[in-house]
């Protein structure tokens, strides 16, 4: 079997494991698109990739997966990205990444710092190139390289590109997992419905993965992948109520926002040499803006927009980003549609026009 045929069969198998075919759609006007994306509407990293696809106006097959395991009448129902065809597809991408499996938990999802997670989203298939690409940062950079129109998100100029990639790296390493799953001891402003889900989320994940190990005991590669994922999820469970861990994470993010405010202030200064405009590089929208936009929407959803109350340049930046059609649809609207309702989204939804609740 050729590699291309193997990729197609695994992708078809991953689609077949999805419970609701209505979540498999074509985005754009190409009935047989070059790209196929496995993602989740609520997934932060998936939102980054979908924002880039929107900016590039690239058609793709969309597979909106359920990424939380749940308890059904017959026992645990594994998340759809735990099923063997999808994990095998990710393992193909993992060979290209060339990193060991994730082995613990930090709250970050960066492949560069944490290792390769074999059971997560997003995942991009490029049928024209016969490639499978994992990790949101790698996918976003890849899409910018293969499609430079109608917008180029990574500049050709070496100095400007380095500046953009610095911001990309900063956002890629934000411990978003801790912010979403963790119970902050001082001011946990997440929606109550979300907190209820998070009380059992790690138990269901681990139970589902153990079920997958039992069902695939003869496949050493799959078992190794599932065991790596269990190690990560057990680590997350161990710190989700750890007051010190939660406070340190919140302070780390606050420090990053202060640094961002300084960066934005410098970029807007009269001696910056940049075109005036609302983004990191003035008028030019970049991949750094994509990633910050998605992350800032998530912080607002979690009730953390107060972190930039005294950071006027960040506040201005957020206002500009949520007016960008790509971020408005793939971060703001997707969050409203896919996550438990958060009253903190009202202020963002009021910027730049109506967003349906």
N, C-alpha and C positions, 0 to 999 in steps of 0.2 A: 504494500500500500504506500502511495506517495505521501509525502508530508502534507501537501495541500489537501489531499483527500482525507487524511487523518484529522486535520483541523476541521474540515467541513463536517465530518461525522461526529466529532466531539461537540462542536457547536450545536448541531442538531440535537444531540443527546441532552445537552444542557438546557436547550429550549423545551424539550419534551418533559423534563423534570419539573417545569414550572406549572403550578396548579391551575393558573388561569391564563388561557391563550390570549385573552383580551389585553394582557400586559405585554404582548409581543406586537410591535407596530413598526411601520416604516415612517421615519421622519424625513420630510423632503419629498421630491417628486420622482425619484429613481426607484423603480420597482425592484431592481436588483443592485442595491448599493455596494460600493467598494468596501465600506466599513460596517462592522457589527459591534455594538456596545452592550456588554453585560454590566448592569449598574443597578442602583436603587434610587428612587426619587428623593428619599430623605438623606442619602449618604453624602456627606460633605465632599469627599474626594470625587464622587460621581458628579456632583454639581459643578466642580471645577472643569471636568472633561466636557460635560454637556455645554457649559458656557463657551468653551473654545469651539466646539462644533457649531454652535449657534453663530458665533462671530465669523467663522469661516464659511458659513452657509453650506456645510457639507451634509449630504443626505446619509442616513445610516439606518440599519435595523436596530431597533431599541428593544432590549429585554429588561424590563423593570422587575427586578427580583425581590422577593421577600427575604430579608436578611436577618430577621429575628426568629429564633426557634420559639415554639409555643407548646402548650400542653393541650392535646386533644383528647377525645373520649377513649382512644386506644393507646394513649401514651404520648410521648414527646413527638412533635412534628418538626423534623430538622429544617433549618433554613435552606433556601433553595441553592445557595452558593456552597453548600456542603456536599452536594450530590457528586458522585464519582466523575461523570463526564466533564463537569465544570472544573473540578479540581485538577483533573488530568490536563485540561486545556491551560490552566494556570501554570502547571508544572512545565509545560512547553515554554511559556513566557519566562518562567523562573530560570531556565538554563541560560537565556540571554542576559538576564539580570546578573547572574553569577554571584549571588550572595547566599549565605547559609540561611536556613529557616530561622524565623523569629524564635527566640528561646525564653522570652520573659515579657514583662510589661513595664512601660514607662508612661503610658498615656499618649505617646506619639505613634504615628503610623508611617513615618519616613523610612523607606527601604534603606536609605543611606546610613541611618543611625541604628535601626532596629533589626534589620534583616528582612527576609522575604516571608510574607504571610501567604500561605498557599490557599487560604480559604476566606477570601474577602473580595470586594469589588472596589473599583471598576476594572474591567478587562476589555481591551480593544482587539478586534481581529481585522487585519487588513488583507483582504482576499487577493487584491492585485499584487501585493508584495509577498504573499504567503507567510505573513508574520503574525504573531500574537504578542501584544505588548501589555505588560502589567505595570502598576504603580502610576498614580495620577500625574505626578510630575513628569515622568518619562513619557506618558501618553500625550500630555499637553505639548511638550517640546517636539515630539514626533509629528504631531498634527501640524504644528507651525512650520516644520521643515518640509513636509510634503505638500503643503498648500499655503502659498504666500499671499493669496488674494481672498477676499477683498481687504483684509487687514493683516498686517505682519505684527506679531506679538513679541517677537524677539528681534531687536534691531541688529543690523549687520555691523555697525560700528562696534569695535571691540570694547571700548570703555563703557559705552551705553549698555551693551549686552551684559557686561559684568555687573553693572548697577542693577539691572533688572533681575539677573539670576541671584543676586544677593537677597533681594526681597523674596524671590521664589523660595529660596532655601530657608529663610526665616519663617515664612508661613508654613512650609512643609514640615517644620519641626515643632510647631505649636502642639501642645498636648491636648488636642481636642477630645480624645477619648475620656480623659479625666473630667473635663468640663461637662461632657454630656452624661456620663455614667456615674460620676461621683457625687456623694452627698456632702455638700459643704456645711461645716458646723456653724457658721455664723450667719450666712445669708443665702440660703438655697432657694432661689427664685424660679426654678424650673416649674413648668406646669405640673399640677398635682397628678394628672393622668400619666405623665412621663415618669414621675418619681415612683408611681405604683409599678409600672413596667420594670423599672430599673432595680426594684427590690429582688426580683427573681430572674433577671435576664442572664446572669452568669450561670446560675444553676441549670437553666434550660439549655444554654449553649453547651455546657460541659456534658450534660446528659445526651444531647443530640449527637455530639461528636463521639461519645463512647458507643452509642448505637451504630454509628457509621463504621467505627473500628470493628465491632463485632460482625457486621454484615460484610465487611471486606477484609477479613483477617488474612486471606491468602495473597493479598496485594501489598507487598512490603512498602512500596512507594506511597500508596495512599495512606497506609497506617502511619508512616513517618510524618506525613503531612498533617494528619488529624492529631497526632500526639503533640506536634509543635503548636498547633492552634490551641489545644487544651492547656498547654503550659502558659500561653499568653493569657487565656481567659481566667485561669486560676490566679495569675498574678493580678489581673484587674479586680477580681473579687476580693483579694486580700487587702487592697488599699481603697476600695470605694467608700469605706466609712472611716478611713484613717485621717483624722483631723489635720495632722501636720502635713501629710502629703497633699491634701486638698488646698490648704492655705498656701503652701509653697508654689503649687501650680498656679493659683489665682494671682499671686504676686509676680510670678514670672511673666504672665500674660500682661499684667499692668505695666511692667517694665518695658515690654516690647511695644506697647501702645505709646508710651512716652517717647521711645526712640522713633517710632513712626511719625509722631507729631513733629519732632525735630527735623526728620528727613523731609517731610512735606513742607515745613516752613522754609527750609533751605532751598528747596526746589522752586518755591514761589517767590523767592527774594529777587530784588532788582539786579543783583550781580550774578544770578545763577546761570545766565546765558541760555536758558531754556525758554521755549515758547510759553506764553502764559496759557494756563489751562488747568483743569481740575484734577489731573492725575499725577502719578508719581513723577513722570517726566514731562509735566506740563500738559500740552494738548495731545500728546501721543499716548493712546491707550495700549497697555502692554500686558504681558502675562503676569507681571507682578500685581497689576490692578485686578486681574481676574481672580487670583488667589486671595488677595486681601478682601476683595468684595464678598466672596463666598464666606470667608471666615468672619467678617464683621457682621454679616447678616446672622450667622449662627450665634455669635456673642449676644446680639440684640435679642434673638429668640429666647436665649437662656436667661434673660433679664439682666444682662451685664452691660448694657449701653451706658449705664452711669459711669463706667470706667473711662469714658471720654468726655464726661461733663466739663472737665477743666482742661481739655485738649482741643482747642478750637479748630486747629487744622485737621485733626482726625474727624471731628464732627462735620466739617465742610466736605471732607473727602467721602464720608459715608453718604451724605446727601447726594453727591454727584454720582457715586457708584450705583445706588439703587434706582437712579433714573436711566441708567444704561439698559436698553431693552434686553440684552442677553442675560444680565444679572437679575433683572426684574423677573424674568420668566424662570430661569434655571436655578436661581438661589431663593429669591423672595417668594415667588408664587409656588415653587415646588415645596418649600418648607411649610407654607400655609396649608397646602393641599395634603401633604404626606405626614405631617407631624401633629401631635396633640395641640389643640389651640393654645396660643400664648398671647396674653394681653399686651405683651411688650412689642408685638409686631405691628400694632396699630399705627404707631408713629412712622415706621418705615413705609407701611402700605399707603400712607397718605401723601408720600412724596411722588411727584411726577405723574399723577393720574390714579385711577381706580385699580385696585387689585382685589379680585373676588375672594371672599372668605370661604 
